[in-house]
Amino acid sequence: MRGEKCLLVYDIPEDKIRSKVADICLDYC
């Protein structure tokens, strides 16, 4: 489930937001 949510990060077009979400994802994945 968590892995699937992390994949949604790549759908974000804005780099700044994507990088922030990616950092959060790495903490929880």
Biopython code that builds the backbone (N, CA, C, O; Angstrom):
import numpy as np
from Bio.PDB.StructureBuilder import StructureBuilder

atoms = [
    (1, "MET", "N", (0.838, -1.211, 0.000)),
    (1, "MET", "CA", (0.000, 0.000, 0.000)),
    (1, "MET", "C", (0.866, 1.252, 0.000)),
    (1, "MET", "O", (0.634, 2.177, -0.779)),
    (2, "ARG", "N", (1.855, 1.276, 0.869)),
    (2, "ARG", "CA", (2.720, 2.460, 0.936)),
    (2, "ARG", "C", (3.500, 2.640, -0.359)),
    (2, "ARG", "O", (3.697, 3.759, -0.833)),
    (3, "GLY", "N", (3.939, 1.519, -0.921)),
    (3, "GLY", "CA", (4.699, 1.585, -2.167)),
    (3, "GLY", "C", (3.878, 2.195, -3.290)),
    (3, "GLY", "O", (4.395, 2.955, -4.108)),
    (4, "GLU", "N", (2.581, 1.853, -3.324)),
    (4, "GLU", "CA", (1.716, 2.385, -4.372)),
    (4, "GLU", "C", (1.571, 3.890, -4.231)),
    (4, "GLU", "O", (1.534, 4.610, -5.228)),
    (5, "LYS", "N", (1.489, 4.371, -2.988)),
    (5, "LYS", "CA", (1.355, 5.816, -2.767)),
    (5, "LYS", "C", (2.616, 6.531, -3.241)),
    (5, "LYS", "O", (2.543, 7.640, -3.770)),
    (6, "CYS", "N", (3.767, 5.897, -3.051)),
    (6, "CYS", "CA", (5.026, 6.520, -3.465)),
    (6, "CYS", "C", (5.086, 6.656, -4.981)),
    (6, "CYS", "O", (5.670, 7.606, -5.502)),
    (7, "LEU", "N", (4.483, 5.704, -5.686)),
    (7, "LEU", "CA", (4.493, 5.773, -7.146)),
    (7, "LEU", "C", (3.719, 6.983, -7.635)),
    (7, "LEU", "O", (3.991, 7.492, -8.722)),
    (8, "LEU", "N", (2.753, 7.452, -6.843)),
    (8, "LEU", "CA", (1.953, 8.614, -7.244)),
    (8, "LEU", "C", (2.813, 9.872, -7.304)),
    (8, "LEU", "O", (2.456, 10.845, -7.966)),
    (9, "VAL", "N", (3.947, 9.846, -6.610)),
    (9, "VAL", "CA", (4.831, 11.013, -6.582)),
    (9, "VAL", "C", (5.298, 11.352, -7.990)),
    (9, "VAL", "O", (5.464, 12.523, -8.331)),
    (10, "TYR", "N", (5.510, 10.323, -8.807)),
    (10, "TYR", "CA", (6.053, 10.550, -10.142)),
    (10, "TYR", "C", (5.035, 11.185, -11.084)),
    (10, "TYR", "O", (5.383, 11.608, -12.186)),
    (11, "ASP", "N", (3.782, 11.251, -10.649)),
    (11, "ASP", "CA", (2.755, 11.892, -11.475)),
    (11, "ASP", "C", (2.711, 13.397, -11.236)),
    (11, "ASP", "O", (2.042, 14.131, -11.963)),
    (12, "ILE", "N", (3.437, 13.851, -10.204)),
    (12, "ILE", "CA", (3.449, 15.281, -9.884)),
    (12, "ILE", "C", (4.379, 16.007, -10.858)),
    (12, "ILE", "O", (5.566, 15.688, -10.932)),
    (13, "PRO", "N", (3.852, 16.974, -11.600)),
    (13, "PRO", "CA", (4.640, 17.679, -12.610)),
    (13, "PRO", "C", (5.628, 18.685, -12.035)),
    (13, "PRO", "O", (6.656, 18.973, -12.647)),
    (14, "GLU", "N", (5.314, 19.215, -10.862)),
    (14, "GLU", "CA", (6.172, 20.257, -10.295)),
    (14, "GLU", "C", (7.317, 19.641, -9.498)),
    (14, "GLU", "O", (7.095, 18.886, -8.551)),
    (15, "ASP", "N", (8.549, 19.976, -9.896)),
    (15, "ASP", "CA", (9.733, 19.374, -9.287)),
    (15, "ASP", "C", (9.847, 19.667, -7.797)),
    (15, "ASP", "O", (10.209, 18.794, -7.009)),
    (16, "LYS", "N", (9.535, 20.901, -7.420)),
    (16, "LYS", "CA", (9.683, 21.275, -6.006)),
    (16, "LYS", "C", (8.767, 20.444, -5.123)),
    (16, "LYS", "O", (9.182, 19.931, -4.084)),
    (17, "ILE", "N", (7.511, 20.318, -5.551)),
    (17, "ILE", "CA", (6.551, 19.542, -4.762)),
    (17, "ILE", "C", (6.937, 18.069, -4.776)),
    (17, "ILE", "O", (6.880, 17.387, -3.752)),
    (18, "ARG", "N", (7.330, 17.592, -5.953)),
    (18, "ARG", "CA", (7.684, 16.179, -6.085)),
    (18, "ARG", "C", (8.854, 15.822, -5.183)),
    (18, "ARG", "O", (8.853, 14.769, -4.546)),
    (19, "SER", "N", (9.851, 16.694, -5.125)),
    (19, "SER", "CA", (11.022, 16.413, -4.294)),
    (19, "SER", "C", (10.654, 16.383, -2.821)),
    (19, "SER", "O", (11.164, 15.558, -2.062)),
    (20, "LYS", "N", (9.765, 17.287, -2.420)),
    (20, "LYS", "CA", (9.334, 17.309, -1.012)),
    (20, "LYS", "C", (8.573, 16.041, -0.667)),
    (20, "LYS", "O", (8.825, 15.418, 0.365)),
    (21, "VAL", "N", (7.641, 15.660, -1.533)),
    (21, "VAL", "CA", (6.851, 14.452, -1.292)),
    (21, "VAL", "C", (7.746, 13.218, -1.327)),
    (21, "VAL", "O", (7.549, 12.275, -0.561)),
    (22, "ALA", "N", (8.726, 13.234, -2.218)),
    (22, "ALA", "CA", (9.641, 12.096, -2.327)),
    (22, "ALA", "C", (10.418, 11.920, -1.028)),
    (22, "ALA", "O", (10.613, 10.795, -0.568)),
    (23, "ASP", "N", (10.862, 13.022, -0.436)),
    (23, "ASP", "CA", (11.596, 12.952, 0.832)),
    (23, "ASP", "C", (10.725, 12.343, 1.914)),
    (23, "ASP", "O", (11.185, 11.517, 2.702)),
    (24, "ILE", "N", (9.465, 12.752, 1.948)),
    (24, "ILE", "CA", (8.535, 12.221, 2.946)),
    (24, "ILE", "C", (8.293, 10.737, 2.673)),
    (24, "ILE", "O", (8.237, 9.929, 3.600)),
    (25, "CYS", "N", (8.153, 10.393, 1.415)),
    (25, "CYS", "CA", (7.905, 9.000, 1.046)),
    (25, "CYS", "C", (9.059, 8.110, 1.477)),
    (25, "CYS", "O", (8.845, 7.009, 1.984)),
    (26, "LEU", "N", (10.277, 8.583, 1.277)),
    (26, "LEU", "CA", (11.438, 7.778, 1.646)),
    (26, "LEU", "C", (11.440, 7.483, 3.136)),
    (26, "LEU", "O", (11.917, 6.432, 3.563)),
    (27, "ASP", "N", (10.915, 8.400, 3.921)),
    (27, "ASP", "CA", (10.881, 8.200, 5.371)),
    (27, "ASP", "C", (9.877, 7.123, 5.755)),
    (27, "ASP", "O", (10.088, 6.391, 6.722)),
    (28, "TYR", "N", (8.784, 7.023, 5.002)),
    (28, "TYR", "CA", (7.712, 6.100, 5.374)),
    (28, "TYR", "C", (7.764, 4.774, 4.625)),
    (28, "TYR", "O", (7.216, 3.775, 5.090)),
    (29, "CYS", "N", (8.423, 4.761, 3.463)),
    (29, "CYS", "CA", (8.439, 3.528, 2.672)),
    (29, "CYS", "C", (9.428, 2.516, 3.236)),
    (29, "CYS", "O", (9.569, 1.421, 2.691)),
]
sb = StructureBuilder()
sb.init_structure("model")
sb.init_model(0)
sb.init_chain("A")
sb.init_seg("    ")
for serial, (resi, resn, name, xyz) in enumerate(atoms, 1):
    if name == "N":
        sb.init_residue(resn, " ", resi, " ")
    sb.init_atom(name, np.array(xyz, "f"), 0.0, 1.0, " ", f" {name:<3s}", serial, name[0])
structure = sb.get_structure()
